[in-house]
Amino acid sequence: MRAASRHRRIFLPVLGGVIALAWVTLWLWARSPYGRYMDHGDWAASGPAAFLCQAVPGGSPVVQAALYALSWTLMIMAMMLPTTLPLFNTFERLVAGRPDRLRLLSLLCLGYVAAWSAFGLLAHGLHALLLSGVARVPAMSAYSWLIGAVTLACAGAFQFSKLKYHCLEKCRTPLGFVISHWRGQARKRQAFALGARHGLFCVGCCWALMLLMFLVGAGSLGWMLLLAAVMAIEKNTPWGPRLSAPLGVALLTWAVLLVASHA
C-alpha cells in the first residue's frame, strides 16, 4: 500500500512536469528564429529544414512530416494531456497494486498521444493538399478567406452534432470507460490500446476545435491556452456540456461575419 502511494506521488508530478516541459518548449520554439516552422507552411523554403530536405533523398515530404509530427505532438502533450488527467487518475487507482504500474501508465499515455498524432498527420496531409491546390490556381488566392470561413462553420456546426456529445460523454466518464475496456490480460498491450481508444474518443470530441489551430496559427500560444481551457472545461466540469452550444453559436457567427466582411 505504501509502495502504491509512493508511485502515485511520483507519477502525477512527472506527468505534470512533462506537460510543463511541452509548454516551455513550445514557448521557446515560437520565439526562436525557427518559430515560423510551427505555422505548418512551406518548411522546405528556407532555413535548416530546407537544408535537411535537400540533403535527404526524397526528403521534402519526409522531413516536413517528421518536423510537423514533432510540433504537433508537443501541442498535444501541452493542450490535451491536462484535459485527460481524470483518466490517468482512474487507471492509476486500478493498477495501484501492480509492480509494473508506472510502465502501464506510460503505455496508456503513449497510446493516447499516438491517437492524436495519427489525426495530426492526417490533418497535415489534407492541409498540404489544400495549400497545393490553392498554389496551382492563382485565382483561388483571392478567395483564401473562404477556407477560414468553412473551417469556422464546420467547427461551429459540429458543436451541435450527436457524435460530439457521444464522444464527450465517453471522455467525461473515465471510470466507466476504464472498467468497460480493461480486462487485465496482456496488460501492456491493453494499456496502450486503452489509451489509444480513449484518444480516439477525444479526437472525436475535439477534432473540430483543434482544426482552428490551422486557422489562427499553430504558433499562437494564446490560442493554444484558450482552446485547451475550453476543452478542459467541456470534459471535466459538471456544466461542461452546456458550453458546447454557445461555443457553436459563437463560431458560426464568426464564420458569418468573415463572409460578410469579404462579400
C-alpha positions in Angstrom: 0.0 0.0 0.0 2.8 2.4 0.9 4.6 1.5 -2.4 1.4 2.3 -4.4 1.0 5.6 -2.6 4.7 6.4 -3.3 4.3 5.6 -7.0 1.2 7.8 -7.1 3.1 10.7 -5.6 5.8 10.1 -8.3 3.6 9.7 -11.4 1.4 12.8 -11.2 4.3 15.2 -10.7 6.2 13.5 -13.5 3.2 13.9 -15.8 2.8 17.5 -14.7 6.4 18.1 -15.5 6.0 16.6 -19.0 3.1 18.9 -19.7 5.0 21.9 -18.3 8.1 21.0 -20.4 5.9 20.8 -23.5 4.5 24.3 -22.9 8.0 25.7 -22.2 9.4 24.0 -25.4 6.6 25.5 -27.5 7.1 28.9 -26.0 10.9 28.8 -26.7 10.3 27.4 -30.2 7.7 30.1 -31.0 10.2 32.9 -30.0 13.2 31.3 -31.8 14.4 32.1 -35.3 12.6 28.9 -36.3 9.2 29.8 -34.9 7.8 30.1 -38.5 8.1 26.3 -38.7 5.2 26.0 -36.2 2.7 27.6 -38.7 2.7 24.5 -40.9 3.6 26.4 -44.1 6.4 25.6 -46.5 9.1 24.1 -44.3 11.3 23.5 -47.2 11.5 27.1 -48.3 14.5 28.2 -46.2 16.5 27.6 -43.1 17.7 24.3 -41.5 14.6 22.4 -42.6 15.3 23.3 -46.3 18.9 22.0 -45.9 17.6 18.7 -44.5 15.0 18.4 -47.3 17.8 18.8 -49.8 20.3 16.5 -48.0 17.8 13.6 -47.6 16.9 11.8 -50.8 13.2 12.5 -51.4 13.4 14.3 -48.1 11.0 17.2 -48.6 7.8 15.3 -47.7 9.6 13.1 -45.2 11.4 15.8 -43.3 8.4 18.1 -43.3 6.1 15.4 -42.0 8.7 14.5 -39.3 9.1 18.1 -38.1 5.4 18.6 -38.2 4.8 15.4 -36.2 7.2 16.8 -33.6 5.5 20.2 -33.3 2.0 18.6 -33.3 3.0 16.0 -30.6 4.3 18.9 -28.4 0.9 20.6 -28.9 -1.0 17.5 -27.9 1.1 17.0 -24.8 0.6 20.6 -23.8 -3.1 21.0 -24.7 -4.7 17.6 -24.4 -2.9 15.7 -21.6 -4.2 18.2 -19.0 -7.8 17.5 -20.2 -7.5 13.8 -19.6 -6.0 13.7 -16.1 -9.1 12.1 -14.7 -8.4 9.1 -17.0 -4.9 8.7 -15.7 -6.1 9.1 -12.1 -8.7 6.4 -12.6 -6.3 4.0 -14.3 -3.7 4.7 -11.6 -6.0 3.6 -8.9 -7.0 0.5 -10.8 -3.4 -0.7 -11.2 -2.1 0.6 -7.9 -1.2 -2.9 -6.6 0.8 -4.0 -9.6 4.6 -3.8 -9.7 4.6 -2.6 -13.3 2.1 0.3 -12.7 4.4 3.0 -13.9 5.0 1.2 -17.2 1.3 0.6 -17.7 0.6 4.3 -17.1 3.3 5.3 -19.5 1.8 3.0 -22.2 -1.6 4.5 -21.5 -0.1 7.9 -22.1 1.7 6.7 -25.2 -1.5 5.2 -26.7 -3.4 8.5 -26.1 -0.7 10.6 -27.7 -0.5 8.1 -30.7 -4.2 8.5 -31.5 -3.9 12.3 -31.6 -0.6 12.1 -33.6 -2.3 10.0 -36.2 -5.1 12.6 -36.5 -2.5 15.3 -36.7 -0.6 13.7 -39.6 -3.9 13.2 -41.5 -4.8 16.8 -40.9 -1.4 17.9 -42.0 -1.7 15.9 -45.3 -5.1 17.4 -46.1 -3.8 20.8 -45.2 -0.8 20.4 -47.5 -3.0 19.2 -50.4 -5.3 22.2 -49.9 -2.4 24.6 -50.0 -1.0 22.9 -53.0 -4.4 23.3 -54.8 -4.5 27.0 -54.0 -1.0 27.5 -55.2 -1.8 25.9 -58.6 -4.8 28.0 -59.2 -3.7 31.7 -58.7 -7.3 32.9 -58.9 -8.1 31.0 -55.7 -5.7 33.0 -53.6 -8.1 36.0 -53.7 -10.7 33.7 -52.0 -8.4 32.1 -49.5 -10.6 33.6 -46.7 -13.3 31.1 -47.7 -11.1 28.3 -46.2 -11.2 30.1 -42.8 -15.0 30.6 -43.1 -15.6 27.0 -43.9 -13.4 25.8 -41.1 -15.2 28.0 -38.6 -18.6 27.0 -39.9 -17.7 23.3 -39.7 -16.3 23.6 -36.2 -19.4 25.5 -35.1 -21.9 23.1 -36.7 -20.0 20.1 -35.1 -20.7 21.5 -31.7 -24.4 20.5 -32.2 -23.8 17.0 -33.6 -24.7 13.8 -31.9 -21.2 12.5 -32.5 -19.8 15.4 -30.5 -21.9 14.6 -27.4 -21.4 10.9 -27.7 -17.6 11.2 -27.7 -17.8 13.9 -25.0 -19.8 11.6 -22.7 -17.1 8.9 -23.1 -14.4 11.5 -22.2 -16.4 12.7 -19.2 -16.8 9.2 -17.6 -13.3 7.8 -17.3 -14.3 5.3 -14.6 -16.9 3.6 -16.8 -14.6 3.7 -19.8 -11.8 2.0 -18.0 -14.0 -0.6 -16.4 -15.6 -1.5 -19.7 -12.3 -1.8 -21.6 -9.8 -3.1 -19.1 -9.5 -6.9 -18.7 -6.1 -7.1 -17.0 -4.8 -9.7 -19.5 -1.8 -8.9 -21.8 -1.6 -5.8 -19.6 1.0 -3.8 -21.7 -0.9 -4.2 -24.9 -4.2 -3.4 -23.2 -2.8 -0.3 -21.5 -1.7 1.1 -24.8 -5.0 0.1 -26.5 -6.9 1.7 -23.7 -5.0 5.0 -24.1 -5.5 4.8 -27.9 -9.2 4.1 -27.6 -9.7 7.0 -25.3 -7.6 9.2 -27.5 -9.9 8.3 -30.5 -13.0 9.4 -28.5 -11.1 12.6 -27.5 -10.3 13.2 -31.2 -14.0 12.6 -32.0 -15.0 15.2 -29.4 -12.4 17.9 -30.1 -11.1 17.5 -33.6 -13.1 20.4 -35.0 -11.7 22.8 -32.3 -8.2 21.6 -32.9 -8.6 22.4 -36.6 -8.9 26.0 -35.6 -5.2 26.0 -34.9 -4.7 25.9 -38.7 -6.8 29.0 -39.0 -5.4 31.1 -36.1 -1.8 29.8 -36.4 -0.2 26.8 -34.7 2.5 29.1 -33.2 0.0 31.2 -31.2 0.4 30.1 -27.6 -2.5 32.4 -26.6 -4.9 30.5 -28.8 -3.5 27.2 -27.6 -4.1 28.2 -24.0 -7.7 29.3 -24.8 -8.6 26.2 -26.7 -7.0 23.9 -24.1 -9.1 25.7 -21.4 -12.3 25.3 -23.4 -11.7 21.6 -24.0 -10.7 21.0 -20.3 -13.9 22.7 -19.1 -16.1 20.7 -21.6 -14.6 17.4 -20.5 -14.1 17.9 -16.8 -16.6 20.3 -15.2 -20.2 19.4 -14.2 -21.5 22.1 -16.5 -19.1 21.5 -19.4 -21.6 20.1 -21.9 -23.6 23.3 -21.6 -20.7 25.2 -23.1 -20.8 23.3 -26.4 -23.9 25.0 -27.9 -22.9 28.7 -27.0 -19.4 27.9 -28.4 -21.0 26.6 -31.6 -23.1 29.7 -32.0 -20.0 31.9 -31.5 -18.1 30.0 -34.2 -20.9 30.1 -36.7 -21.3 33.8 -36.0 -17.6 34.3 -36.6 -17.9 32.5 -39.9 -20.9 34.7 -41.0 -19.0 37.9 -40.1 -16.0 36.7 -42.0 -18.1 36.1 -45.1 -19.9 39.4 -44.7 -16.6 41.3 -44.4 -15.5 39.9 -47.7 -18.8 40.0 -49.6 
